[in-house]
Amino acid sequence: MDLDFTPVLDSAWFLLGGLELTLALSLLTVLCSLVLGGAIGLARCYGPAWLRWPLVFYIDSMRSVPVFVVLVWTYFALPLLTGVILPPFWAALVALTAHIAAYVAEIVRAGVESIRPGQSRAAFALGMSRSQAVRTIILPQAVVRMLPAFGSILSITIKDTAIAAVIAVPEYMNKSQTVAGQSFHPIEVFLVAMAVYFIILFPVTRVVDMIYARVAYLGRS
């Protein structure tokens, strides 16, 4: 089989524009998910008892529903219920953040609960408040233990942005589909797309693993 990558080369700037949007959507989703998921995870560990059931319901709901359904619901159903119409990019950001934040919340909860309770009791015995103990003793160790899982979240987020193509977000996969449809060379176009995602994700996972290998001792107790 002869492969002809001319359509990909001719559409390089068009595809690079989509790649730029993919990276922007990934970065914003990761930041928003870390903030929202971190807050939910900490609220589940240290928040009032009445708040835990709604948080557990949110986390379990998001983890049991495909991200595709969350995305379509956010873009098509949310405007009917609220009257608020989000542009495709922002609808994708909201949907991906809502979905991935649930996983981040569980990572944060597991990381915090992995720290031995004796360390909190020792901090209280030294006169620290709960917030001081969490900020200076619990979280520094827990964050180190969360690093491998956060690396996976980063990879999953970048890959999941491709699903935004279904609501016409002009990210890399959406533009790859356009080039493939117009050139009738889908094998070459998606072969390049596979290579692009690999080139982005492989260094990301390696860097996170290298960082964890260097700081892992800080999370041991």
Secondary structure, DSSP 8 states (H G I E B T S, - for coil): -----HHHHHTHHHHHHHHHHHHHHHHHHHHHHHHHHHHHHHHHHHS-HHHHHHHHHHHHHHHHS-HHHHHHIIIIIHHHHH-----HHHHHHHHHHHHHHHHHHHHHHHHHHTS-HHHHHHHHHTT--HHHHIIIIIHHHHHHHHHHHHHHHHHHHHHHGGGGGGGT--SHHHHHHHHHHHHT-HHHHHHHHHHHHHHHHHHHHHHHHHHHHHHGGGG--
